[in-house]
Amino acid sequence: MKQGSLNELLFQLAALILAVIVVHATYVTLIRPNAELVQNQQTLLQQQSDDFVPERSVFIILRDFEQETCIILMLWAVTIIGMKTQQTLRQRALLDRTLVPLQEGMSILPGDSRNYARPVQALPEQERDYLLPRALLAGLHRFQSTRNIQAVSSIVKDTLETEADRMETELTIVRYIAWAIPSIGFLGTVRGIGTALGQAYQAVSGDIVGVTQSLGVAFNSTFVALVVSIFLMFLLHQLQLLQDRLVLDSQNYVDERLIRHLQVPGAAD
């Protein structure tokens, strides 16, 4: 588990570095040069005709540093969500397999627990660390030691709840990113409005180009940040839904394929 956590940390750091490199290279080679070209064209047309209404260009909307930062954080969060989704889908695949070889009508006695645990223990190490095998092994070991079916239900429930809490905790970084993106957009808004106020004397003399450009920075950064945040929160919600279903389906799996087959000799029906 510690090795897996280290691998996840390295993966997240590598994903962040890659996102910074790719996005910044795109901005330097494509977005900012095209935004400068479009801006110069629109400024020239505005000077030639007072009736000219500039069209919104995606390059101008995306060109500022706040938007670049938001996109970098979005790609980083999407990569983390993608990794977590892949891990969850791999765990869900175990729900379609028979991990405890039992036929309908068969019972598991406390003395048989070790034998039924062997197929689960024989799984590859990576799969053995998944939620369902750990819940099954915890239940079988508890049944062997306590000979109490209620104790088995309790340990399985505790295992599932602990895993649910762990998955919830591991999404903290994504939630922080989803919170930080609108905040960065707001910083761009403050910067744009502040710059516009600093150029108010130009607007008084009739030159409003600088003011409009600064206000464009303010509104564009907010717009991009909100769009990115909405998209990211949708993906996060879908991942949480998938993880919650994994926990619930694992509980049903253990109930149907293990707990209902447990039997204590001499216990009343």
Backbone bond lengths (Angstrom), bond angles and torsions (degrees), N, CA, C in turn:
res aa  C-N    CA-C-N  psi(-1)  N-CA   C-N-CA  omega(-1)  CA-C   N-CA-C  phi
1 M - - - 1.452 - - 1.530 111.19 -
2 K 1.353 116.07 -38.61 1.455 119.59 178.53 1.523 110.55 -65.42
3 Q 1.359 116.72 -40.65 1.452 120.26 178.48 1.522 110.63 -63.70
4 G 1.345 115.91 -39.29 1.457 119.83 177.77 1.519 111.83 -63.71
5 S 1.337 117.30 -39.70 1.465 120.66 178.66 1.523 110.99 -65.69
6 L 1.332 116.50 -39.04 1.468 120.27 177.83 1.521 110.74 -64.91
7 N 1.328 116.19 -41.91 1.466 119.95 178.79 1.522 110.88 -63.06
8 E 1.332 117.17 -39.73 1.465 120.39 178.24 1.522 111.02 -64.34
9 L 1.333 117.01 -41.28 1.467 120.52 178.58 1.516 111.17 -62.02
10 L 1.337 116.37 -45.30 1.465 120.17 178.86 1.526 110.88 -63.70
11 F 1.335 116.30 -38.70 1.459 120.46 178.46 1.525 110.64 -63.12
12 Q 1.325 116.95 -43.70 1.458 120.40 -179.27 1.527 111.31 -65.11
13 L 1.329 116.88 -41.63 1.471 119.97 177.97 1.529 110.77 -64.10
14 A 1.336 116.76 -42.96 1.461 120.28 179.08 1.526 110.54 -64.15
15 A 1.339 117.00 -38.89 1.468 120.67 179.10 1.524 110.75 -64.64
16 L 1.339 117.55 -39.85 1.463 120.87 178.73 1.524 110.96 -64.89
17 I 1.319 116.87 -45.54 1.462 120.76 -179.73 1.527 110.59 -62.50
18 L 1.328 116.20 -43.14 1.465 120.13 179.83 1.528 111.04 -64.37
19 A 1.341 116.63 -40.88 1.468 120.34 178.88 1.524 110.84 -62.81
20 V 1.325 117.47 -42.15 1.469 121.20 178.51 1.523 110.44 -61.34
21 I 1.330 116.32 -45.65 1.471 119.82 -177.16 1.532 111.06 -65.08
22 V 1.329 116.37 -48.23 1.464 120.35 -176.07 1.529 111.42 -65.42
23 V 1.338 116.61 -47.40 1.467 119.90 -176.62 1.532 110.65 -67.32
24 H 1.328 116.93 -44.20 1.467 118.72 -178.56 1.529 110.70 -64.99
25 A 1.335 116.79 -39.43 1.467 119.42 177.58 1.522 110.89 -63.09
26 T 1.336 116.69 -38.94 1.467 120.46 178.09 1.521 110.97 -64.94
27 Y 1.309 116.49 -40.34 1.460 120.19 179.12 1.527 111.66 -66.33
28 V 1.320 116.12 -42.81 1.467 119.63 -176.66 1.522 111.48 -69.33
29 T 1.318 117.04 -38.74 1.464 120.31 -173.66 1.527 114.07 -93.39
30 L 1.329 118.27 -22.39 1.460 119.67 -172.68 1.526 113.59 -126.00
31 I 1.323 117.11 -57.65 1.463 119.72 -168.04 1.525 111.47 -71.02
32 R 1.322 118.02 -52.80 1.472 119.22 -175.12 1.534 112.43 -68.49
33 P 1.339 120.65 -41.53 1.471 118.25 176.05 1.531 112.86 -60.36
34 N 1.337 116.97 -42.20 1.460 119.82 179.01 1.528 111.38 -69.02
35 A 1.327 117.05 -37.08 1.466 120.00 176.95 1.521 110.96 -63.36
36 E 1.319 117.28 -40.50 1.464 121.10 178.23 1.523 110.97 -64.52
37 L 1.331 115.68 -40.76 1.459 119.77 179.49 1.529 111.28 -64.75
38 V 1.330 116.73 -46.74 1.461 121.01 179.83 1.526 110.40 -63.52
39 Q 1.341 116.96 -41.34 1.461 120.83 -179.44 1.522 111.51 -63.18
40 N 1.318 116.53 -42.01 1.461 119.94 179.24 1.536 111.06 -65.00
41 Q 1.330 115.75 -40.30 1.462 119.33 178.37 1.527 111.34 -63.72
42 Q 1.317 116.19 -43.48 1.462 119.44 -179.18 1.523 111.44 -67.59
43 T 1.323 117.01 -37.25 1.467 120.46 178.22 1.525 110.93 -64.24
44 L 1.323 115.50 -41.16 1.457 119.83 179.01 1.526 111.38 -64.73
45 L 1.311 117.12 -42.78 1.463 121.15 179.76 1.526 111.16 -67.29
46 Q 1.336 117.24 -35.68 1.458 120.38 177.42 1.527 111.28 -65.49
47 Q 1.316 116.39 -36.70 1.455 120.30 179.21 1.530 111.52 -69.83
48 Q 1.325 115.68 -29.71 1.459 120.13 -179.11 1.519 112.78 -81.41
49 S 1.355 116.00 -29.66 1.464 119.05 -176.71 1.520 109.56 -143.77
50 D 1.312 116.04 126.93 1.460 120.59 178.61 1.523 111.97 -73.34
51 D 1.343 117.24 -17.71 1.461 121.06 -179.15 1.525 113.04 -88.39
52 F 1.324 116.66 -1.50 1.473 119.38 -177.36 1.524 110.32 -70.75
53 V 1.351 115.72 131.05 1.464 122.26 177.58 1.529 108.05 -113.53
54 P 1.324 118.39 109.90 1.467 119.98 -176.95 1.527 111.73 -67.89
55 E 1.338 115.95 140.75 1.454 121.48 176.25 1.535 109.71 -84.96
56 R 1.302 113.70 149.88 1.473 118.55 178.58 1.521 109.61 -74.62
57 S 1.305 115.71 126.06 1.461 121.69 179.49 1.522 109.33 -107.23
58 V 1.328 116.41 138.07 1.462 120.31 -179.56 1.526 110.49 -64.41
59 F 1.333 116.61 -29.87 1.466 119.75 178.90 1.529 111.04 -67.27
60 I 1.329 116.43 -40.59 1.462 119.68 178.53 1.524 110.92 -69.80
61 I 1.320 116.38 -37.55 1.470 119.81 179.37 1.520 110.98 -62.64
62 L 1.332 117.33 -34.52 1.468 121.30 -172.86 1.527 114.30 -98.38
63 R 1.321 119.41 -3.46 1.453 120.10 -162.81 1.526 115.42 -73.42
64 D 1.318 119.85 -23.01 1.469 120.66 -170.23 1.523 112.25 -81.38
65 F 1.328 114.99 166.75 1.461 120.92 -174.13 1.529 112.16 -67.79
66 E 1.331 116.52 -32.27 1.468 119.00 179.15 1.526 111.03 -64.40
67 Q 1.335 116.54 -42.58 1.456 119.69 178.46 1.533 110.90 -65.44
68 E 1.312 116.49 -38.90 1.466 120.20 178.25 1.529 110.32 -61.53
69 T 1.320 116.31 -43.38 1.462 120.04 179.20 1.529 111.25 -64.13
70 C 1.330 116.66 -41.12 1.470 120.30 179.17 1.524 111.27 -61.72
71 I 1.320 116.64 -41.85 1.465 120.04 -179.11 1.525 110.63 -68.53
72 I 1.333 116.95 -39.05 1.471 119.77 176.47 1.523 110.68 -59.73
73 L 1.329 116.76 -47.76 1.462 120.85 179.82 1.523 111.26 -64.48
74 M 1.331 116.73 -37.54 1.463 119.35 178.79 1.527 110.59 -62.84
75 L 1.329 117.69 -47.15 1.462 120.37 -179.98 1.524 111.39 -63.06
76 W 1.329 115.81 -37.47 1.470 119.22 177.60 1.527 110.47 -63.25
77 A 1.334 116.60 -46.79 1.460 120.42 179.98 1.524 111.34 -65.17
78 V 1.328 117.26 -40.23 1.470 120.18 179.28 1.523 110.61 -63.15
79 T 1.329 116.73 -37.33 1.466 119.78 177.43 1.523 111.10 -64.17
80 I 1.330 117.07 -43.16 1.465 120.80 178.09 1.523 110.09 -63.65
81 I 1.332 116.92 -44.28 1.465 120.59 178.56 1.524 110.49 -61.36
82 G 1.331 116.40 -40.73 1.461 119.71 178.22 1.521 112.14 -62.21
83 M 1.339 117.05 -41.51 1.459 120.79 178.20 1.527 111.11 -63.33
84 K 1.351 116.30 -45.18 1.462 120.12 179.85 1.526 111.12 -65.46
85 T 1.313 116.73 -37.32 1.465 119.93 178.57 1.518 110.83 -64.81
86 Q 1.318 117.18 -42.15 1.460 120.52 178.16 1.525 111.22 -62.73
87 Q 1.328 116.85 -42.10 1.460 119.91 178.06 1.530 111.19 -62.95
88 T 1.320 116.82 -41.32 1.460 120.72 -179.77 1.521 111.32 -65.98
89 L 1.321 117.51 -40.81 1.463 120.75 178.67 1.528 111.48 -65.53
90 R 1.319 116.52 -35.82 1.470 119.22 176.17 1.530 110.58 -64.21
91 Q 1.321 116.87 -39.93 1.458 119.71 178.00 1.525 111.08 -67.80
92 R 1.327 117.09 -37.32 1.462 119.78 178.81 1.525 111.53 -64.34
93 A 1.328 116.84 -29.39 1.462 119.87 179.95 1.523 111.66 -61.17
94 L 1.330 117.75 -27.88 1.468 120.58 178.87 1.521 111.98 -68.51
95 L 1.322 117.75 -22.49 1.467 120.42 -179.95 1.519 112.32 -66.95
96 D 1.333 116.60 -18.91 1.462 120.54 179.12 1.523 112.45 -92.26
97 R 1.316 116.82 2.02 1.464 120.69 -178.56 1.524 110.27 -109.30
98 T 1.326 115.41 154.38 1.469 121.70 177.40 1.524 107.92 -93.22
99 L 1.311 115.91 100.34 1.465 120.45 -177.98 1.524 111.91 -87.29
100 V 1.336 116.83 -29.77 1.466 121.18 176.50 1.532 107.23 -113.54
101 P 1.342 118.26 108.54 1.466 121.21 -173.86 1.528 112.45 -71.89
102 L 1.319 115.76 91.32 1.462 121.79 -179.28 1.522 109.60 -130.78
103 Q 1.315 115.04 139.38 1.455 120.29 173.26 1.517 109.36 -102.35
104 E 1.322 115.87 163.35 1.448 121.39 -179.06 1.528 109.95 -60.30
105 G 1.320 115.60 131.63 1.460 121.21 179.73 1.507 114.38 92.83
106 M 1.316 119.11 -10.66 1.464 121.90 179.12 1.528 109.76 -80.37
107 S 1.315 115.79 151.43 1.465 122.31 -179.73 1.525 109.87 -122.46
108 I 1.335 114.29 153.35 1.463 120.92 176.13 1.515 108.30 -112.07
109 L 1.326 116.10 119.74 1.456 121.71 175.54 1.522 109.32 -91.54
110 P 1.323 118.16 158.12 1.474 119.32 -179.83 1.513 113.44 -52.68
111 G 1.347 116.98 -38.16 1.460 119.98 -179.81 1.517 113.88 -70.68
112 D 1.339 117.09 -16.62 1.464 120.88 -179.81 1.528 112.54 -90.16
113 S 1.299 117.05 -5.91 1.461 120.39 -173.34 1.524 112.05 -59.30
114 R 1.330 116.52 -40.94 1.466 119.54 -178.12 1.530 110.89 -62.20
115 N 1.344 116.52 -41.06 1.464 119.85 -178.96 1.537 111.42 -66.00
116 Y 1.323 116.68 -40.47 1.459 119.32 -179.06 1.528 111.88 -74.90
117 A 1.314 116.72 -18.99 1.466 119.76 178.22 1.526 112.05 -80.06
118 R 1.337 117.42 -20.53 1.464 119.84 -175.17 1.528 113.86 -62.41
119 P 1.335 119.88 -42.57 1.472 118.01 177.46 1.530 112.86 -60.16
120 V 1.330 116.70 -34.74 1.467 119.85 178.40 1.526 110.04 -71.04
121 Q 1.329 116.57 -40.99 1.455 120.55 179.48 1.522 112.01 -68.43
122 A 1.343 116.72 -20.94 1.462 120.88 -179.57 1.523 112.78 -82.68
123 L 1.316 117.80 -3.78 1.458 120.81 177.54 1.527 110.62 -64.59
124 P 1.320 117.88 154.40 1.478 119.59 173.27 1.529 110.76 -54.41
125 E 1.322 115.59 151.76 1.466 120.11 -174.07 1.518 112.29 -56.53
126 Q 1.328 117.05 -39.35 1.460 119.98 -179.09 1.523 110.93 -64.19
127 E 1.341 117.55 -44.42 1.460 121.04 179.93 1.524 111.30 -70.36
128 R 1.317 117.45 -31.47 1.463 120.70 179.99 1.520 111.67 -65.76
129 D 1.335 116.79 -24.38 1.460 120.80 178.11 1.522 113.26 -84.26
130 Y 1.329 117.56 -3.76 1.452 120.62 179.10 1.523 110.33 -71.32
131 L 1.318 115.12 166.92 1.465 121.21 -173.73 1.525 112.58 -62.60
132 L 1.311 118.39 -51.10 1.462 121.24 -174.30 1.526 112.55 -61.98
133 P 1.333 120.96 -50.04 1.470 119.39 176.92 1.522 113.30 -58.93
134 R 1.320 117.96 -38.24 1.463 119.61 179.41 1.517 111.35 -66.61
135 A 1.336 116.95 -38.11 1.464 119.67 177.88 1.526 110.72 -66.88
136 L 1.332 117.81 -40.68 1.462 121.00 179.35 1.525 111.33 -65.64
137 L 1.324 116.78 -45.37 1.463 119.81 180.00 1.522 111.42 -65.02
138 A 1.327 116.50 -39.99 1.464 119.49 178.60 1.523 110.11 -62.01
139 G 1.336 116.59 -42.03 1.460 119.59 179.76 1.517 112.81 -66.83
140 L 1.328 117.78 -43.35 1.463 121.04 -179.83 1.526 111.42 -66.11
141 H 1.310 117.60 -42.72 1.464 120.30 179.11 1.534 111.19 -66.01
142 R 1.324 116.82 -38.96 1.465 119.37 178.62 1.534 110.77 -67.65
143 F 1.316 117.02 -37.32 1.468 120.21 178.81 1.525 110.95 -66.38
144 Q 1.338 116.83 -37.83 1.455 120.29 179.10 1.526 111.71 -66.92
145 S 1.323 116.85 -36.44 1.465 119.99 -174.98 1.524 112.90 -86.64
146 T 1.326 117.58 -31.94 1.469 120.05 -174.59 1.528 113.49 -106.98
147 R 1.350 117.70 -21.86 1.466 122.18 -175.97 1.536 110.88 55.23
148 N 1.349 114.67 34.38 1.456 120.35 -176.14 1.530 108.81 -130.75
149 I 1.329 116.13 119.61 1.461 120.61 -176.52 1.528 110.87 -69.37
150 Q 1.330 117.19 -35.84 1.463 120.45 178.70 1.521 111.09 -63.42
151 A 1.334 116.06 -36.56 1.467 119.47 177.53 1.520 110.87 -65.80
152 V 1.331 116.16 -34.47 1.466 119.71 176.90 1.532 110.19 -64.18
153 S 1.327 116.84 -45.86 1.462 120.70 178.74 1.524 110.96 -59.28
154 S 1.327 116.70 -39.61 1.460 120.80 -178.57 1.521 111.84 -66.74
155 I 1.342 116.97 -44.37 1.462 119.44 -177.66 1.523 110.80 -68.86
156 V 1.336 116.93 -35.73 1.469 120.06 177.41 1.522 109.77 -65.62
157 K 1.317 116.81 -44.40 1.463 120.49 179.11 1.525 111.13 -61.98
158 D 1.331 116.53 -42.62 1.465 120.04 179.41 1.527 111.08 -64.02
159 T 1.329 116.85 -40.28 1.465 120.79 179.39 1.521 111.04 -62.59
160 L 1.333 116.02 -44.08 1.455 120.41 -179.30 1.532 111.48 -67.26
161 E 1.325 117.03 -41.08 1.459 120.11 179.31 1.530 111.38 -66.62
162 T 1.324 116.47 -37.93 1.461 119.87 177.59 1.514 111.00 -63.78
163 E 1.336 116.27 -42.13 1.456 120.05 178.74 1.527 111.36 -65.67
164 A 1.341 116.60 -39.42 1.462 120.24 177.61 1.525 110.83 -61.95
165 D 1.338 116.52 -41.73 1.466 120.16 177.79 1.521 111.07 -65.10
166 R 1.332 116.65 -38.61 1.468 120.13 179.67 1.533 110.71 -64.69
167 M 1.318 117.38 -45.57 1.461 120.55 178.72 1.528 110.89 -62.88
168 E 1.326 115.79 -36.75 1.465 119.87 177.65 1.530 110.68 -64.60
169 T 1.326 116.27 -41.84 1.461 120.82 -179.45 1.520 111.69 -66.27
170 E 1.335 116.98 -37.66 1.458 120.71 -177.28 1.526 112.40 -68.26
171 L 1.320 117.19 -15.12 1.469 120.59 177.81 1.532 112.28 -91.24
172 T 1.336 116.66 5.22 1.467 120.17 -178.56 1.524 111.51 -59.82
173 I 1.338 117.14 -40.86 1.460 120.58 -178.18 1.523 110.41 -64.06
174 V 1.345 116.93 -37.15 1.469 119.83 179.39 1.528 110.04 -68.40
175 R 1.331 116.79 -40.56 1.470 119.65 178.04 1.530 110.41 -64.13
176 Y 1.313 116.72 -38.38 1.462 119.58 178.01 1.529 110.63 -63.32
177 I 1.323 117.13 -41.82 1.460 120.80 178.17 1.526 110.16 -63.10
178 A 1.347 115.66 -43.28 1.472 119.54 179.51 1.524 111.24 -62.52
179 W 1.341 117.41 -30.49 1.473 120.99 175.45 1.521 111.16 -78.08
180 A 1.326 117.37 -37.18 1.459 121.06 -174.37 1.520 112.13 -71.38
181 I 1.317 118.00 -32.47 1.466 120.43 -175.73 1.534 112.06 -61.09
182 P 1.358 120.17 -50.79 1.476 118.08 175.89 1.527 112.72 -61.27
183 S 1.326 117.22 -32.46 1.464 119.68 178.47 1.526 111.10 -65.18
184 I 1.326 116.32 -39.67 1.468 119.55 177.35 1.525 109.98 -65.80
185 G 1.339 116.63 -39.46 1.461 119.69 175.54 1.513 112.05 -60.70
186 F 1.325 116.35 -38.40 1.462 120.15 178.39 1.521 110.89 -66.86
187 L 1.337 117.20 -36.00 1.467 119.70 176.25 1.525 110.48 -62.38
188 G 1.343 116.30 -39.76 1.459 119.12 176.32 1.515 111.66 -63.40
189 T 1.335 115.86 -37.00 1.462 119.91 177.51 1.525 110.96 -63.18
190 V 1.324 115.75 -45.81 1.467 119.94 179.06 1.526 110.59 -62.53
191 R 1.329 117.10 -42.05 1.469 120.58 -179.90 1.531 110.72 -63.64
192 G 1.354 116.43 -44.14 1.454 119.79 -179.03 1.512 112.65 -64.90
193 I 1.338 116.67 -43.37 1.470 119.72 179.74 1.524 110.50 -67.00
194 G 1.315 117.03 -39.78 1.459 120.11 178.39 1.520 111.81 -62.11
195 T 1.341 116.00 -42.45 1.470 119.26 177.99 1.529 111.13 -65.45
196 A 1.351 115.75 -39.31 1.463 119.76 179.29 1.526 111.03 -63.12
197 L 1.321 116.97 -41.93 1.463 120.05 178.26 1.529 111.36 -64.26
198 G 1.330 115.53 -34.62 1.457 118.97 178.22 1.520 112.80 -68.80
199 Q 1.333 117.41 -19.20 1.462 121.61 179.90 1.528 111.60 -105.19
200 A 1.318 117.25 15.44 1.472 120.53 -178.09 1.521 111.79 -61.03
201 Y 1.328 118.16 -32.58 1.469 120.48 -178.85 1.524 110.68 -63.58
202 Q 1.349 117.43 -30.23 1.464 120.28 177.82 1.523 110.70 -69.79
203 A 1.354 115.72 -38.55 1.464 119.36 178.95 1.522 110.89 -64.88
204 V 1.340 117.01 -34.34 1.454 120.73 179.57 1.525 110.25 -64.53
205 S 1.339 115.84 -34.91 1.463 119.90 179.91 1.520 112.87 -83.31
206 G 1.367 116.77 -0.85 1.453 120.07 175.50 1.518 114.80 107.34
207 D 1.341 118.76 -9.04 1.465 121.85 179.85 1.534 108.75 -97.21
208 I 1.312 115.68 102.14 1.479 120.04 -176.35 1.520 112.51 -103.36
209 V 1.326 118.02 6.23 1.469 120.55 -176.80 1.523 110.98 -62.48
210 G 1.339 116.67 -47.07 1.456 119.50 -179.05 1.511 112.46 -63.80
211 V 1.330 116.91 -39.14 1.461 120.48 179.94 1.527 110.86 -65.82
212 T 1.325 116.13 -44.26 1.473 119.18 -179.09 1.527 111.28 -65.50
213 Q 1.324 117.08 -37.79 1.461 119.69 177.78 1.528 110.94 -64.33
214 S 1.324 116.65 -41.42 1.462 120.21 -179.91 1.533 111.38 -67.57
215 L 1.329 116.31 -40.08 1.466 119.16 176.15 1.523 110.74 -66.48
216 G 1.338 115.86 -31.77 1.464 118.95 175.37 1.516 111.35 -62.67
217 V 1.330 117.25 -39.98 1.471 121.22 175.06 1.531 110.28 -57.85
218 A 1.329 116.05 -44.87 1.464 120.79 -177.83 1.529 111.51 -62.04
219 F 1.313 116.91 -50.56 1.458 120.14 -175.17 1.529 111.92 -74.45
220 N 1.327 118.16 -37.07 1.461 120.57 -178.68 1.523 111.96 -66.55
221 S 1.326 116.71 -40.09 1.467 119.20 -179.90 1.521 110.61 -65.22
222 T 1.324 117.53 -40.08 1.461 120.57 177.66 1.517 110.96 -65.88
223 F 1.325 116.75 -43.63 1.461 121.64 -179.50 1.527 111.29 -59.83
224 V 1.325 116.41 -50.58 1.468 120.19 -178.43 1.522 111.11 -63.50
225 A 1.326 116.70 -43.00 1.467 120.06 -178.76 1.519 111.81 -62.52
226 L 1.325 117.28 -41.52 1.462 120.09 -179.61 1.529 111.69 -67.93
227 V 1.335 116.99 -41.66 1.469 120.41 178.45 1.528 110.53 -62.30
228 V 1.332 116.23 -46.22 1.463 121.03 179.83 1.529 110.64 -62.76
229 S 1.329 116.70 -41.57 1.461 120.75 -179.21 1.524 111.61 -64.66
230 I 1.333 117.26 -42.09 1.468 120.87 178.75 1.522 110.55 -62.01
231 F 1.319 116.78 -44.46 1.471 121.19 179.21 1.522 111.13 -62.81
232 L 1.337 115.99 -43.81 1.455 120.30 -178.28 1.526 111.98 -66.42
233 M 1.334 117.28 -41.11 1.462 120.49 179.06 1.526 111.37 -65.14
234 F 1.333 117.65 -33.60 1.461 120.54 176.16 1.526 110.56 -63.35
235 L 1.335 117.22 -46.66 1.462 120.24 178.70 1.527 111.24 -62.96
236 L 1.329 117.02 -40.99 1.460 120.95 179.37 1.522 110.91 -62.96
237 H 1.330 116.63 -41.38 1.466 120.34 178.41 1.525 110.83 -62.57
238 Q 1.311 117.45 -41.84 1.463 120.48 179.65 1.531 111.38 -64.47
239 L 1.321 117.14 -38.82 1.466 120.29 178.06 1.529 110.67 -66.05
240 Q 1.334 117.26 -43.83 1.465 120.01 178.46 1.528 110.99 -61.31
241 L 1.314 116.49 -39.14 1.461 120.53 178.19 1.516 110.51 -63.59
242 L 1.318 117.22 -41.81 1.463 121.28 179.17 1.526 111.00 -64.72
243 Q 1.321 117.42 -40.75 1.467 120.93 179.51 1.526 111.38 -68.81
244 D 1.330 117.21 -40.45 1.468 119.97 177.70 1.531 110.94 -62.12
245 R 1.303 116.22 -40.35 1.467 119.74 178.43 1.519 111.32 -66.25
246 L 1.330 116.86 -35.04 1.457 119.95 176.85 1.523 110.89 -60.63
247 V 1.335 116.95 -45.37 1.466 120.73 -179.97 1.523 110.91 -63.98
248 L 1.328 117.10 -45.67 1.467 120.62 -179.52 1.525 111.78 -65.13
249 D 1.318 117.45 -42.94 1.461 120.73 -179.96 1.525 111.02 -68.52
250 S 1.319 117.40 -32.82 1.469 120.19 175.99 1.523 110.45 -66.69
251 Q 1.327 117.41 -39.01 1.467 121.36 176.13 1.524 110.59 -61.44
252 N 1.325 116.79 -44.83 1.458 120.20 178.93 1.528 111.31 -64.71
253 Y 1.329 116.90 -38.35 1.460 121.53 178.58 1.526 110.44 -60.71
254 V 1.326 116.78 -48.21 1.464 120.45 -178.58 1.529 110.53 -65.52
255 D 1.324 117.38 -39.54 1.464 120.22 178.64 1.521 111.70 -63.01
256 E 1.342 115.83 -45.21 1.460 119.84 -174.12 1.524 112.80 -77.98
257 R 1.319 117.36 -35.58 1.468 120.00 -170.94 1.524 114.19 -108.16
258 L 1.326 116.42 0.40 1.461 118.42 177.17 1.520 111.92 -135.48
259 I 1.319 117.51 -64.02 1.465 120.38 -168.57 1.524 111.94 -62.17
260 R 1.326 117.62 -39.94 1.467 118.63 -177.35 1.526 112.57 -71.46
261 H 1.334 117.46 -11.67 1.467 121.56 177.47 1.533 111.89 -94.86
262 L 1.342 117.00 -8.56 1.462 118.71 -178.56 1.515 110.63 -71.75
263 Q 1.319 115.09 143.17 1.482 120.28 179.95 1.520 108.97 -148.56
264 V 1.317 114.88 132.35 1.466 121.18 177.36 1.527 108.41 -102.64
265 P 1.338 119.79 122.32 1.460 121.99 -178.78 1.533 110.74 -58.36
266 G 1.324 116.15 132.90 1.447 121.18 176.98 1.506 114.26 85.24
267 A 1.362 117.54 -5.93 1.461 119.95 179.40 1.511 110.55 -76.10
268 A 1.320 116.36 148.28 1.458 119.76 -179.99 1.506 109.91 -72.87
269 D 1.324 117.78 145.25 1.464 122.94 179.52 1.526 109.41 -75.60
